[in-house]
Amino acid sequence: MCNRVATPQQDEIHGYFDKIDSNLSDLQKVDPYEAFYHITAFTMPPVPFVGMSDPLRISPAMWKFIPERATLEAYKQYDTCNAKSEEIFEKRTYKDYIMKMRGLVVLKGFYEGQEQPDKTSQPYFIYPANGEILTLGCVYSDWVDAEGKPVRTFSIITTDANKMMAEIHNKKRRMPLVVPPEKRMWWLQPELTKQDLQEYFVPYPDDYLTAHKVSRNLYKRGFDNNTPAVQAAIE
């Protein structure tokens, strides 16, 4: 399960557009957002996101998928921060959205816990080995809250883990759907077929991501873990 992430800082976010046609630079836009060194999905945070409806615009979206006509109260009991790729075409929550409402969450990296022999968890920070912006494939909805305000909500799609991620996420052996820079515009194309998506729902190759251990303070309640120190490597 991918439920802890870090977002790019304001001076890093434009790296998202580095591999996109420079002739489209006048159309690229980044809306204001709050950057996080660490944030958990359970707080339903707004994080930088790109959707099919405007593939050259990064804007905040809420990390908890809620279908358009549902209420927050009805979905509070459900964990919709992740969507299993194997179920996404049949599951009632997502099946009407995956073909027409795919997106990308724009990140610095994500955190995952490795179960230890004593059943405790050792957190790792996982990020692109070349230091570039990380984008993960998502399904989203344009939900309207109880006050009539439109809110974009999303779920990160997951697949089986590759070798590196299976060693870290050693209990459930899952990983988020990685969409590298050269595939971003492809992922957002409305012409993609179900077969196109199913063929892409596989573990991403090992050499793209790297990881290091971070402090278990990441898990402590009351500890300020939204600082650069939370990403620091430990032995």
N, C-alpha and C positions, 0 to 999 in steps of 0.2 A: 504494500500500500504506500502510495506517495502522498504524504499529508503534511510535510514540512519543507518549505522552500526559502530561497533567498532571491530577491529581485535585483536587477541592475540599478545602480545609482543613476541620478539624472544625467551625469556626464558620460555614461556608458550606453544608454538605451538606444542611441542612434546607430550603434553597431548592428542593430537588427537589419538595417537597410543596406549593409555593405555589399551584399551579393545580389542586390536587386538592380535592374536596369537603371543606369544613371539618368536616362532620358525621362524617368518618372520622378525625379527628385523634387520637382515643384509640387507634386501631389502627396508627398510624404508628410505625415503629421503625427506628433506625439502630444496627447492631452496630458494635463497635469495629473500626477499620481504620487502616492507616498511610497518611498523605497523602504525595503526591509532587509536586514541582514539575516533575519530568521522570523518566519511567521508560520503559524499552523492553520490548517484548513478548518479546524473546529471553531475558529473565531469568525468564519465566513468573511475573510478579508478581501478588499478590492485590490487586485493585482493587474499589472499591464497585460493586455490581451489584444489579439487581432482576430477579426472574424471575416467570414466569406463576404459579408455585405459591404465591407470597406477594407480590402486587403492591404491598403497602404496607410492605415491609421491605427496607431496604438492608443488604446484607451482603457481605463480601469474596468474590470468585470469582477463580480462576486464569485468567490470560489465555493460554490455549493449549487449544483444543478437543481433548478426548480422548473417544472414544465409551465408553459405559458398560462394555463388556466388553473393552476394549482395555487394553494395558499401555503405560506411559510409554516403555519401551524400543522398542516397536513404532512409536510415533508421534514419536520424537525426530527422525527424518529428514524428517518432513513439516512444512511451514509451515502451521499451522492457526490463526494469529492473525487471519487474514482469510478470509472466505468470499464468493466472487463470487455476487451475486444471480442472475446469468444461469444459474448451474450448480447452485444450491442444492437444487433439487427432484430433480435426477438424480444428483448426486454421492454416492457410497456413504457418505462420512463424515457427511453432513448430512441426507440425504433422509428419514431416519426421525425427525428431531428438529424440523425447521423448522415443522411444523404444531402441535406440542404443547409445544415447549420454546423459546419466544422470550423474550428478555430485553433489558435496557437496561444499558449500562455508563454510570456517572455520572461526568462529567468536568468539569474547568475548561476544557479545550481540548485540541488535539492539535498535533503538529509534522509538517511535511512539507518535503521538500527540493525545491528548484527546480534543475534541471540548468543549469549555466552553459556559455557557449561553450567554455571550456577543460575541460569535462567534470567539473569539481568541482561540489559541491552547496551551495547557499545555503539554510539552514533558515529556515522561517517558523513562527510560532506562530499558530494559527487557533482562533477562539473566537466565541461569539455576540456580535453587535454591541451588544446591550443589556446585556451583562455577566451574564446569567443562567446557571444551570447548563446544561451541554450533555449531552444523552443521545443515544447512538448505538444503533441496532438491532443485536441479536446473536442468535445461536443458541447454545444451551448444552446441556450434559449433566451429570448428577449421577453422576460417575465415582467409583469406589472404588479407592484406591491399594493398593500391595502389602501394606501393613500393615492393610488393612481399614478405613481411614479414608475417610469420604465427602468428596469434594472437588468443588465445582461448577467446571466449566471452560467456557470460552466462546470464540467467534470473532466478530469484528466483521464485519457484512455490508457489502459495498461495491457501489457502482454506478458507472456512467459519471460523469465529473466535470461540474459546471456550469461556467459561463464562468470564474469566479474561480479555481476549483480546477484547471481545465485550464491556466491560466496559471502556477500554482504547481507542480502535479504534472505538469510538461510532458513527461515521458517516457512514463508509462503512462496518464495522464489518468483517474485514478480518484478516488473520494472515499468516505468512510464514509456509511452510511445514517443521516441525521439524523432523529430523532424529537422534534419540539418538545413543549413542555409540554402543549399541548392534545390531543396525539395519544398521550401515554404510556399512559393506561389503555386506549385503543383497541388499541394495539399488543399489549398483554398479554391481550386477550380470546381465549378458546379458540374462540369461534364464527367467527373469521375464516376465509375460504375461500382456496384457492390463488389464485383470481382477485383477491381483495382484496389479497393480498400482491404479486402480480405487478404490479398497477396502481400500487402504492406504491413499487415498486423503480425509481425514476427519480431523476435528479439533483435535489437540493433547490434551491429558488430562491436566487439570488445574494445577496439583500439580508439574509439571516439571519446569515450569518457574515462576519467581517472578519478581517484578518490583518496581521501586520507581521514584518519581518525580525528574526532574533535572531542572536547570535554563533555562529560556527562552532565555538566551544569545546564546543558541544553534542555534537559528534562525537569529542572528544578522549578517548582512554583515560587513565585516571588523574586526570582533571579532575573536581572535585566539581561536577556539573551538577544536583544536587538542591537548589538554592537559589533564592530569588526572582529573583536576577540572571539566571538562564537565560531568563526570559521577557521581559527588558527589550528594548525596541525599539532598533534601531540604524539608522543611515542607509544 
